[in-house]
Amino acid sequence: MNAIADITPDITPDIQARIIDAFNFRHATKVFDPERKVDARAFETILEAARLSPTSFGHEPFKVLVIQTPEKRELLRDFSWGANGMMSGTTGQLGTASHFGIILASTAETMTAGSDYLVDHYRTVKQLPEEVIEIFNGAYGRFQTTDHGITTDREIADWAGKQAYIVLANMMTTAALMGIDSCPIEGFDMALTTQTLGRDFGIDTGKWKPAVMCAFGYRAKDPEFPKTRRAMADTVSWF
Ligand SMILES: Cc1cc2nc3c(=O)[nH]c(=O)nc-3n(C[C@H](O)[C@H](O)[C@H](O)COP(=O)(O)O)c2cc1C
């Protein structure tokens, strides 16, 4: 018996198989069937997985933009080489996905310890009493300055971006469990995407920067190549 089965005897082989099947099913889908749309309830489930994702300190330093109108998607095409089909000779994920998202990460303006934004988040979202807010301010301040050395604008936005990638993973796994395909996308020009979000999407780019994009839908065809991964022994070390 393996270690996971040892500590979780209630998890049936059936559930384990469904989880592993979902991870094998998920692949980075380059072209979706443009005729097949993800139904609204299924997509709400994917968004709920995003919303319920864990984040460091519970700061939720992310936001998901869902971009559905072709006109808005086209604004991203020129500089989104990982989603515009240039490598497959198609209209890519931007042209074919049922749902297309950009996950934004918070910037230093809101994610610096003691910011008005964070204090308000502790009060109104986390509903912490004032004395606990003091403790959070202190602990997060030390985390930023001492523990992890996250103090520059870039470092703070990158830290928020890490949280955004947890959201991304949860959205893709949730989709895969429902038989929905997806593609994570970081093939885009950061500066031009930020500029476009500010100018054409009304995003306050002082507070938010793009972290990663994601597309959802149903594959146009099965992947050409089987999934390859390192062996478990090269991936995990036990001590
Ligand atoms: C953060 C991230 C960014 C990625 N960016 C792109 C991208 O811009 N375009 C694309 O087609 N695939 C992209 N991929 C897909 C990877 O190339 C793919 O996940 C990897 O080769 C493993 O293949 P699989 O996902 O099909 O198992 C990205 C994957 C991740 C995790």
The ligand as a Gaussian input file, in Angstrom:
#p B3LYP/6-31G(d) Opt

LIG

0 1
 C        2.050000      29.081000     -16.584000
 C        1.929000      28.406000     -17.911000
 C        1.976000      29.159000     -19.064000
 C        1.795000      28.563000     -20.308000
 N        1.720000      29.347000     -21.433000
 C        1.313000      28.786000     -22.603000
 C        1.007000      29.602000     -23.729000
 O        1.168000      30.817000     -23.715000
 N        0.498000      29.010000     -24.832000
 C        0.317000      27.652000     -24.911000
 O       -0.172000      27.173000     -25.933000
 N        0.637000      26.846000     -23.866000
 C        1.107000      27.384000     -22.716000
 N        1.378000      26.575000     -21.630000
 C        1.217000      25.128000     -21.770000
 C        2.501000      24.322000     -21.515000
 O        3.348000      24.404000     -22.618000
 C        2.075000      22.899000     -21.200000
 O        1.285000      22.908000     -20.030000
 C        3.244000      21.946000     -21.003000
 O        3.982000      21.823000     -22.179000
 C        2.778000      20.563000     -20.552000
 O        1.842000      20.019000     -21.450000
 P        0.351000      19.612000     -21.005000
 O       -0.205000      20.791000     -20.255000
 O       -0.380000      19.406000     -22.301000
 O        0.433000      18.406000     -20.166000
 C        1.619000      27.156000     -20.396000
 C        1.626000      26.410000     -19.212000
 C        1.750000      27.012000     -17.996000
 C        1.661000      26.186000     -16.743000

